Amino acid sequence: MAEVQDTLLGRRWVHAHEEDTENNMVFRPDGYALPPSRGRMSFLLREDGTFTDRAIGPTDRPEEATGTWKLEDDRHVVLSDKDTNVVRRRLDIQSVSDDRLILRKETWAG
């Protein structure tokens, strides 16, 4: 568990939609050479158990949400609302390395 958690922590993961497949979403660490894009979703997992989720809002400006996160059974990242502790997303990790995170697409939507 420590290896997966250490790989996930302390970095902002940016959606590399060009690399998505029918079933999976691909994320790369912030700073990875991605082609220009109109906007990209991203999230940051911190060691203190908090996260920041960034997405493009209805006015095409980035909007951020914050909350808490935890790793379950080395396969799932559970993101919960900061104030209510309601689970926002339960992300299914397909694979993770220093430069690539693959999540099951259906788990990102909710």
N, C-alpha and C positions, 0 to 999 in steps of 0.2 A: 504493500500500500504506500509506503513512503516514497518509492520511486515514481509512481504515477503522480502522487500529490506534489512532489518536488518539481516534476516536469511542468505541471499545470500552474504552479504558484509564481507570483511575482512578475507576471508578464501580461500584457494586453494581447488578447487573441483577436485577430482581425479576419472577418469573413472573406475568403478568396473564392467568390462565387463562380469564377471561371473554372475552378477545379471540382465543383460539385458534380455528383452523379445523381441518378434518379432517386436513390435512397439516402444519400449521405451529403452532409455539408462539410466543407473543408475550411479550417481556420489556420492562419499563419501568425507568427509572432509580430508584434508591432515593429516596423522597421524592415520587414522582409520586402524585397523588391517586387511589388505587385504593380500591374498596369494601372494607369489612371482609371478612376471610376467616379461616377457621380456622387456616390456615398457608400460607405461600408458599415455594416454592423460590427460591433466589437464588444468584448467584455474583459474585465480585469478581475482576477481572483487574488485576494490578499491573504497573507499568513494569519491575520487576526480573525479570519472567518467572515470578512465582508467582501462584497463584490460591487462593481459598477458596471452597468449594462448600458451600452450606447447604441442608439438606432436613429435612423432618419425619421424625423417627425413629419406631420402633415404639411408643414410649411417648408419642407426640404432642408430644415436645419437639424443638426444633431440634438437629440434629447437623451438625457441620462436618467437612469433609475438606479437605486441602491438597495441593498439588502444583505442577507447573510447567505452563506453557502456551506455545504459539507460534501465530502466524498463518501459514497456508500459502496462498499464491496469492490472497490477498484474499477467499477464499471459505470457508475452514475454520479453526476454532479447535480446536487439538489440546490436550486436557487429559491430562496424564500423572501417574501416581502419584509422590509425592515420594520414596519410598525405592527403588522398583524401576524407575522410568521406563517402566512398562507403560502403554500408552495406555488411559485410562479412557473417554474419549469423543472423537469427532471430529465437531464440530458444523458443520453445513452452514448458512452464513449466507445467508438469502434476501434480506434487506435490513437496513440499519442507518442510523440517524440519531441526532441528539442525544437524542431522547425515545422511541425505539422500536427494538428489536432483534427481528427475526423469524428463527427457526431452523426448519429442517426437523424435524418432530416425531420421526421415526424415528431421527435421530442422537442425540437426547437419551438414549434408553434404553440406548445402549451401542454 
